[in-house]
Amino acid sequence: QVQLVESGGGLVQAGGSLRLSCAASGSTVSINAMGWFRQVPGKQRELVASISSGGTTHYADSMKGRFTISRDNAKNTVYLQMNSLKPEDTAVYYCSAGPGFDGMKYWGKGTLVTVSS
């Protein structure tokens, strides 16, 4: 099993920045892909960005250029740097991990990001 713990959420004004972190523990040898998803109440969870252990990244179109995902394999930690935040970025952000981009089967409990206008 893998445990994921997110940190770094909070309240920020529009145009501001936040950095989320997610540390993985447990059977981390089974992890190749790590990523971030977000969910607004009443809507489906959506991909924000993902990254492989080799550094290949994927971004949702609406996040390209504003968000940057990175990873420290030695620390089993993935980061999400969020810049130029907008009120519509307000959501619960979840860390996810798995053996591949199509197999993100481990989830954190989520961290709330609130962007005020």
N, C-alpha and C positions, 0 to 999 in steps of 0.2 A: 504493500500500500504506500501511497504518497500523500503527504500532507502539504497543503499550500496555505501560507499565511500572508495576506496583503497588508500593506500599510501605506500611508501617505495621502489618503483622501482628506477632504475638508471643504471649507467654504472659500471661494475666491471670486474676485470681481471679474467681469467680462474683460477680456484682453490679458488677463493674468496667466500665470503658469503654475503647474503642480507636477510633482514627480511621484509616481506610484512605484512601490517595490513589492515583490512577491518572492518569498523564500520557500524553497521546496525542501522537504526532509522525508526520510523513510527510504523506500526502494527507488532512489533517484536514478539508478543505472537503467531503469526502464524508460526514462524520459529522453525523447529526442526533441520534440516540439514543445514550446511554451508560448503562451499568448495571453492576450487580454480581450475580454468581451465586455459588453455593457448592456444594461437593461433598464428601461423606463417602465414604471407600472402600467400595465395594460398593453404593453408591446412585447414583441419577441426579443429574445436576447440576440445581440448582433456582434459580429466580429469587429474588433478595433484594429488589432495587429497581432501577428504571430511571428515567431522566429525559431529556426532550427538550431541544433547544437553547432552546426557549421556556419551559422550566421545568415542563412537565407531568410529574407523577411517578406511578409505579405501585409498590406494595409488596406483597410476599407477606403474607398475613394474619397469619402468626405473627411478623412483624417490625414490624407497624404499632405505633406508639407507643414502640418501643424504638430503632429505627434511623431515621436521617435521611439521605437522599441529597441532595447539592447539587452544584453545578457552576459552574466559572469558565470561561466560554466564551473569554475573552481568553487564558487560560492552557491551554486545551484539557485541563482537568483536572476529574476527577470525584472526589467525596469520599463516604465512608460513615462517618457518626458512629454508633457502636454503643454503646448504654448498657444497663445492667441485663443484662449478658451472662450467659448460662446455659451449663452444660456442653454442652448439646445444640447450642449454636452453634459448637462446635468443628468446623472444616472448613477446606478450602482455598478461599479466596475469589478468584474470578476477575473481572477487569475485562473488559467487553465493549463494543463500539461498532459502529455501523453506520448505514445511511441511515434506518432506522426501527426501531420496536420489534419488528417482525416480521423485521427484516433485520440482526440482530446478528451480523455475520460476522467481526469482528476480535476476537481474544482475547489477553489477557496470559498470562503463565506461571503466575500464581497466587501468593498469599501465604498462609501458614498462620496460622490463628488457633486458639489452644488456650486453652480456658477450664477452669480447674481448680475442683473443688468444695471 
